[in-house]
Amino acid sequence: MSDALRRSDFDRIATYVYRECGIRLPPVKITMIEGRLRRRVRANGHSSLGDYCGWLFDGDNLATEREHLLNAVTTNKTDFFREPKHFDYLVGTALPAMRDAGIGRLRVWSAACSTGAEPYTLAMLLDAFAQDRQGPDYGILATDLDSEVLRTARRGVYPAAMLDPVPAGLRARYAMRANDPKRGEMRIAANLRAAIGFAQMNLMDERYPVGDPMDIIFCRNVLIYFDKPTQERVVRRLTECLRPGGLLFLGHSESIAGFDLPLKPVANTVFARV
């Protein structure tokens, strides 16, 4: 298929995506979006991107296609133990302090969890701390807008090479080789999978229905896709979900400078609610 995405169609898609999930799609992304939408062109039986876009914006088709469209345009970069200094701080400072404060059970949220590498990384560390250092029990909520990546996350099966960043001791403890070695896959241990609840959530929603206040929230490398006003709204809503003293972890390239929020820095891109 050699047809290109017309700029007018790209602009309509970009406007819709921004309204629905806050993600900015500048014109330099047009080639990337073309590639991602071709699968939807085939899946819907259309002959071209132009044909697909004409159908997309006709009648109620956009509402029907919404989930697939947003799944196609969202970025799902993730790794186990990504930005490891955050996990060093978690295990070396945050978890001992929470244990010593008498917290019996931690509520942890991995927002924009993609295919699950972040919440499973957290589960490994929290479980090992609970077992080896008399740490608190824990439960993890992991959310994402993309329903396809959530299906992958719930399975907890990954290419073996993807788990290379996991320390050998934790990998041996919490990941199992697939029965068929030719597949080159590993599966996260059942007790960790059971400790995580995966759910679809849009960070553009007016409120985040996460239940009781969280002790720890990871929302990393997501704000970079939003403009400043959207970033501030999202961080404000995340902060409202934290208990006083709870911790918010953002990506190392993200900043809340200039935001009027009840947060104080405690480490590099780690903030405590005050």
Disulfide bonds with the S-S distance in Angstrom:
none
